Amino acid sequence: MPLHTHSENCQQVFAVLSDYLNLELPPDACAEIEAHIAGCTPCVEFAESLRKTVAMCKQYQPAELPAPLGAAAKAQLVAAYGKMLAARKSG
């Protein structure tokens, strides 16, 4: 099976693929992209991969953030940082 070399058409498709998947292109541009993709397996695979990635990003829900550090924990961190700086200066 010969390796696929990306043509100028592939590069043009890659450049506007996000807009295409978001339905932000005019119908004639969509038709050109669809015509290219219909005959270009690597572009089909790339478009599907991007489509899946966008869908996963839309579903992503960040985990709940931890509670802020208490005053005692902050004091311990500041003290540890101070010790580290003092050790660097003396060493």
C-alpha positions in Angstrom: 0.0 0.0 0.0 1.6 3.3 -1.0 2.1 6.1 1.5 -0.3 9.0 1.2 1.3 12.3 0.4 -0.8 15.2 1.6 -1.8 17.4 -1.3 -2.5 21.1 -1.1 -6.2 20.1 -0.8 -5.4 18.1 2.3 -3.7 21.1 3.8 -6.6 23.4 3.0 -9.0 20.9 4.6 -6.9 20.7 7.7 -6.8 24.5 8.0 -10.6 24.8 8.1 -11.6 21.5 9.6 -12.6 22.8 13.0 -14.8 25.4 11.3 -16.3 22.7 9.1 -17.1 20.4 12.1 -18.6 23.4 14.0 -20.9 24.1 11.0 -19.3 27.6 10.6 -18.5 27.5 6.9 -20.7 28.4 3.9 -22.4 25.6 2.1 -20.2 25.7 -0.9 -17.0 25.4 1.2 -18.7 22.4 3.1 -19.4 20.8 -0.2 -15.8 21.1 -1.3 -14.5 19.6 1.9 -17.0 16.8 1.7 -16.0 16.0 -1.8 -12.3 15.9 -0.8 -12.9 13.8 2.3 -15.0 11.3 0.3 -11.9 10.3 -1.7 -9.1 10.8 0.9 -8.9 8.1 3.7 -6.3 10.0 5.8 -8.5 13.1 5.8 -11.5 11.0 6.8 -9.5 9.5 9.7 -8.2 12.9 10.8 -11.7 14.5 10.6 -13.2 11.6 12.7 -10.4 11.9 15.2 -10.9 15.7 15.6 -14.7 15.2 15.8 -14.2 12.6 18.7 -11.7 14.9 20.4 -14.1 17.9 20.3 -17.0 15.7 21.7 -14.8 14.5 24.5 -13.7 18.0 25.4 -17.4 19.1 25.5 -18.2 16.3 27.9 -15.2 17.0 30.2 -16.1 18.1 33.7 -13.2 19.2 35.9 -13.0 17.6 39.3 -14.0 19.6 42.3 -11.2 21.9 43.4 -9.7 21.1 46.9 -10.5 23.5 49.7 -8.1 26.3 50.3 -5.2 25.7 52.6 -5.7 26.6 56.2 -3.6 29.1 58.1 -1.5 26.4 59.8 -0.7 24.6 56.5 0.3 27.9 55.0 2.6 28.7 57.9 4.2 25.3 57.6 4.8 25.8 53.9 6.3 29.3 54.5 8.6 27.9 57.2 9.7 25.0 55.0 10.4 27.4 52.2 12.5 29.6 54.5 14.5 26.6 55.7 15.2 25.6 52.1 16.4 29.1 51.2 18.6 29.2 54.3 20.1 25.9 53.5 20.9 27.0 49.9 22.7 30.2 51.2 24.8 28.2 53.7 25.7 25.4 51.3 
